[in-house]
Amino acid sequence: MLHRKIYQLCEAKSDVWIFLRDQGRWLERARILDIEGDVVTIRYETDDEDEVCSWEEMVRLESIGAVTQKLSSVTRTGMYSSDLLVSDDCPEAEQIRPRLDPDK
C-alpha cells in the first residue's frame, strides 16, 4: 500500500515531507524522483547559514515511516486582503464548477 502511494506521489511531482524512521529525521519539501524495486530516490534541499545545498538520496522503502503532503496554505498577513485566490484563480483541473441544471 505504501509503495503504491509513494508511486502516486512520484508521478504527481509534488513536494512532500518524508520521515526516515531509521535516521529519525524529516526531509522537508522533498521530491520523489524514482522508485525501483524497494529503493526510492529522493531530492531535497537544505539551507545552511551561508549556502543552500541540493541533495539526492536513495533510501529503502521500509525505512520510510511517514509521508505528508501540504494541501494548502494561506499567509496570516494576507487573510484580510483582497489578494486571496478564489476558485477562478485555481488551475482548471482543481476548479469546482456548479451544476448548470438545477433539476439534477
C-alpha positions in Angstrom: 0.0 0.0 0.0 2.8 2.5 0.9 4.6 1.5 -2.3 1.6 2.4 -4.4 1.0 5.7 -2.6 4.7 6.7 -3.0 4.5 5.8 -6.6 1.4 8.2 -7.0 3.3 11.0 -5.3 6.3 10.3 -7.6 4.0 10.7 -10.6 2.4 13.9 -9.2 5.9 15.5 -8.9 4.7 17.4 -5.8 6.7 18.4 -2.7 6.4 16.0 0.2 7.7 15.7 3.8 9.2 12.3 4.4 10.1 10.8 7.8 13.1 8.4 7.7 12.5 6.3 10.8 15.9 4.6 10.7 17.6 8.0 10.9 14.8 9.7 13.0 14.6 12.8 10.8 12.3 14.6 8.4 13.2 15.6 4.9 11.3 18.8 4.1 10.0 19.7 0.7 11.4 16.6 -0.9 10.6 15.3 -4.4 10.3 11.6 -5.0 12.2 11.1 -8.3 12.0 7.4 -8.9 11.1 4.1 -7.4 13.0 1.0 -8.5 12.2 -2.2 -6.5 12.4 -1.2 -2.9 14.7 1.8 -3.4 13.3 5.3 -3.5 15.3 8.2 -4.9 14.5 11.5 -3.2 15.8 15.0 -3.9 15.7 17.8 -1.4 17.5 21.0 -0.3 19.0 22.1 2.9 19.6 25.7 3.8 22.6 26.4 6.0 23.7 29.9 7.1 25.7 30.7 4.1 24.7 28.2 1.4 21.9 26.2 0.0 22.7 22.5 -0.7 20.8 20.2 -3.0 20.8 16.5 -2.1 19.8 13.4 -3.9 19.4 10.4 -1.6 18.4 6.7 -2.2 16.5 5.1 0.7 14.9 1.8 1.2 11.1 1.7 1.2 11.0 0.1 4.6 13.0 3.0 6.1 10.2 5.5 5.2 8.0 5.9 8.3 5.6 8.6 7.1 5.0 10.8 4.1 3.0 14.0 4.3 1.9 16.5 1.7 0.8 20.1 2.2 -2.7 20.6 0.8 -2.9 24.4 1.0 -1.7 27.4 2.9 -2.8 31.0 3.5 -0.5 33.6 4.9 -1.8 35.3 8.1 -1.0 38.7 6.8 -3.0 38.1 3.6 -6.1 36.8 5.3 -7.9 40.1 5.2 -6.5 41.2 1.9 -8.4 41.2 -1.4 -5.5 39.3 -2.9 -6.8 35.9 -1.8 -7.3 33.4 -4.5 -10.8 32.4 -5.5 -11.9 29.4 -7.5 -11.4 31.2 -10.8 -7.7 31.6 -10.0 -7.2 27.9 -9.4 -5.9 25.6 -12.2 -8.7 24.3 -14.4 -8.4 20.7 -13.1 -8.9 21.9 -9.5 -11.9 24.2 -10.0 -15.3 23.2 -8.6 -18.0 24.0 -11.1 -21.6 24.4 -10.0 -24.2 22.3 -11.8 -25.9 24.0 -14.6 -29.1 22.0 -14.5 -30.9 22.7 -11.1 -33.1 19.6 -11.5 -30.2 17.2 -11.1 
